[in-house]
Amino acid sequence: MRIAALFDQGLLTHNVGTVLPLADACVAYEILERNRSRPRGKIVLDTSD
């Protein structure tokens, strides 16, 4: 809960480069292995589906 409070206060930030559905986890891995172009920031897998 403390981390969420830091985000809410603007004291902790993040840089998301791309968001991929969980079904594209292999694409995320290829990006990490530099077989695909890498965006600036973190790679996030969306598990909401």
C-alpha positions as a Markdown table, in Angstrom:
| # | Residue | x | y | z |
|---|---|---|---|---|
| 1 | Met | 0.0 | 0.0 | 0.0 |
| 2 | Arg | 2.9 | 2.4 | 0.6 |
| 3 | Ile | 4.0 | 2.1 | -3.0 |
| 4 | Ala | 0.4 | 3.0 | -4.3 |
| 5 | Ala | 0.5 | 6.1 | -2.0 |
| 6 | Leu | 3.8 | 7.2 | -3.6 |
| 7 | Phe | 2.3 | 6.9 | -7.0 |
| 8 | Asp | -0.7 | 8.9 | -5.9 |
| 9 | Gln | 1.5 | 11.6 | -4.5 |
| 10 | Gly | 3.5 | 11.8 | -7.7 |
| 11 | Leu | 6.7 | 10.8 | -5.9 |
| 12 | Leu | 7.2 | 7.6 | -7.8 |
| 13 | Thr | 6.9 | 7.5 | -11.6 |
| 14 | His | 7.2 | 4.9 | -14.3 |
| 15 | Asn | 7.9 | 4.8 | -18.0 |
| 16 | Val | 5.8 | 2.3 | -19.9 |
| 17 | Gly | 7.1 | 1.7 | -23.4 |
| 18 | Thr | 4.5 | -0.8 | -24.6 |
| 19 | Val | 1.5 | -2.8 | -23.4 |
| 20 | Leu | 0.9 | -6.2 | -24.9 |
| 21 | Pro | -1.9 | -8.7 | -24.2 |
| 22 | Leu | -0.8 | -11.8 | -22.2 |
| 23 | Ala | -1.3 | -13.8 | -25.4 |
| 24 | Asp | 1.6 | -11.9 | -26.9 |
| 25 | Ala | 4.1 | -12.9 | -24.2 |
| 26 | Cys | 6.3 | -14.4 | -26.9 |
| 27 | Val | 6.5 | -11.0 | -28.6 |
| 28 | Ala | 7.5 | -9.4 | -25.3 |
| 29 | Tyr | 10.3 | -12.0 | -25.0 |
| 30 | Glu | 11.5 | -11.3 | -28.5 |
| 31 | Ile | 11.6 | -7.6 | -27.7 |
| 32 | Leu | 13.7 | -8.4 | -24.6 |
| 33 | Glu | 16.0 | -10.6 | -26.6 |
| 34 | Arg | 16.4 | -7.7 | -29.1 |
| 35 | Asn | 15.0 | -9.8 | -32.0 |
| 36 | Arg | 12.5 | -6.9 | -32.4 |
| 37 | Ser | 12.8 | -3.2 | -32.0 |
| 38 | Arg | 12.7 | -2.2 | -28.3 |
| 39 | Pro | 10.6 | 0.7 | -27.2 |
| 40 | Arg | 11.9 | 3.1 | -24.5 |
| 41 | Gly | 10.4 | 2.1 | -21.1 |
| 42 | Lys | 9.0 | -1.0 | -19.6 |
| 43 | Ile | 7.2 | -3.8 | -21.4 |
| 44 | Val | 3.9 | -4.5 | -19.7 |
| 45 | Leu | 1.8 | -7.7 | -20.2 |
| 46 | Asp | -2.0 | -7.0 | -19.8 |
| 47 | Thr | -3.7 | -9.8 | -18.0 |
| 48 | Ser | -7.2 | -8.3 | -18.0 |
| 49 | Asp | -8.6 | -10.5 | -20.7 |
